[in-house]
Amino acid sequence: MFKSERYMTKGVQSDIPVVLQIFMWDCIKAVPEQDYLQLFLLSEVDGKQKVVHEQEVPEYKREYLLAFPEPINAKVYVIDDGDHCTMLLAEEY
């Protein structure tokens, strides 16, 4: 999974810094057994960027706390439909 062409929506392009986009793609690569749907919850904690990465089947959850100049709050989905891998904001789903 997640080996097809990668795409992102305009919302991701405008709201999610490139370094976080790359970080999320790298997080997906690190999952031993990937589900077609990956979820990222981005939030600010004590001036740092918190990233919670989850999938449902098999159950997987990792949390990261990153030094980041301007932490953001967002929910991001990454979906692999077999032909495309698309990163989108939850409100764009």
ZAZATOR-270172 format. One line per field, with one value per residue (C-alpha): residue number from 1; residue in three letters; x, y, z. Coordinates in pm, whole numbers, plus 50000, padded with zeros to 5 digits. Layout:
% residues N
num [NUM,...]
residu [ALA,...]
x [X,...]
y [Y,...]
z [Z,...]
This chain:
% residues 93
num [1,2,3,4,5,6,7,8,9,10,11,12,13,14,15,16,17,18,19,20,21,22,23,24,25,26,27,28,29,30,31,32,33,34,35,36,37,38,39,40,41,42,43,44,45,46,47,48,49,50,51,52,53,54,55,56,57,58,59,60,61,62,63,64,65,66,67,68,69,70,71,72,73,74,75,76,77,78,79,80,81,82,83,84,85,86,87,88,89,90,91,92,93]
residu [MET,PHE,LYS,SER,GLU,ARG,TYR,MET,THR,LYS,GLY,VAL,GLN,SER,ASP,ILE,PRO,VAL,VAL,LEU,GLN,ILE,PHE,MET,TRP,ASP,CYS,ILE,LYS,ALA,VAL,PRO,GLU,GLN,ASP,TYR,LEU,GLN,LEU,PHE,LEU,LEU,SER,GLU,VAL,ASP,GLY,LYS,GLN,LYS,VAL,VAL,HIS,GLU,GLN,GLU,VAL,PRO,GLU,TYR,LYS,ARG,GLU,TYR,LEU,LEU,ALA,PHE,PRO,GLU,PRO,ILE,ASN,ALA,LYS,VAL,TYR,VAL,ILE,ASP,ASP,GLY,ASP,HIS,CYS,THR,MET,LEU,LEU,ALA,GLU,GLU,TYR]
x [50000,50091,50323,50103,50130,50090,49844,49724,49429,49448,49363,49669,49886,49776,49734,49996,50365,50572,50792,50482,50354,50685,50682,50334,50436,50741,50517,50302,50612,50704,50374,50445,50099,49919,49546,49414,49313,49562,49456,49672,49560,49774,49760,49966,50096,50311,50427,50522,50359,50183,50116,49895,49904,49636,49482,49194,49287,49517,49500,49796,49869,50185,50228,50504,50596,50803,50978,50801,50800,50424,50224,49890,49561,49414,49280,49437,49337,49564,49377,49518,49253,49491,49559,49630,49743,49567,49635,49337,49200,48905,48676,48758,48640]
y [50000,50366,50303,50471,50829,51079,51364,51630,51862,52240,52253,52049,52253,52581,52481,52212,52310,52095,51966,51826,51675,51492,51386,51231,51039,50909,50804,50598,50422,50321,50135,49760,49663,49952,50010,50202,50491,50679,50953,51236,51471,51783,52007,52246,52137,52377,52557,52231,52043,51727,51465,51167,50902,50631,50357,50124,49785,49659,49899,50137,50459,50666,51013,51259,51594,51811,52143,52347,52726,52761,52458,52404,52232,52005,51659,51499,51181,50989,50741,50475,50371,50139,50383,50702,50805,51125,51350,51570,51775,51616,51898,51821,51459]
z [50000,49961,49667,49402,49280,49565,49552,49792,49794,49775,50146,50236,49999,50158,50526,50599,50580,50345,50626,50802,50477,50434,50800,50760,50445,50636,50927,50689,50553,50911,50973,50955,50825,50654,50624,50324,50555,50771,51014,51148,51423,51439,51745,51953,52294,52496,52181,52007,51722,51837,51569,51646,51371,51373,51165,51251,51099,51227,51518,51521,51707,51751,51897,51822,51975,51741,51779,51514,51464,51408,51526,51353,51436,51170,51098,50791,50610,50374,50155,49923,49668,49484,49198,49396,49743,49845,50143,50234,50519,50702,50593,50228,50256]
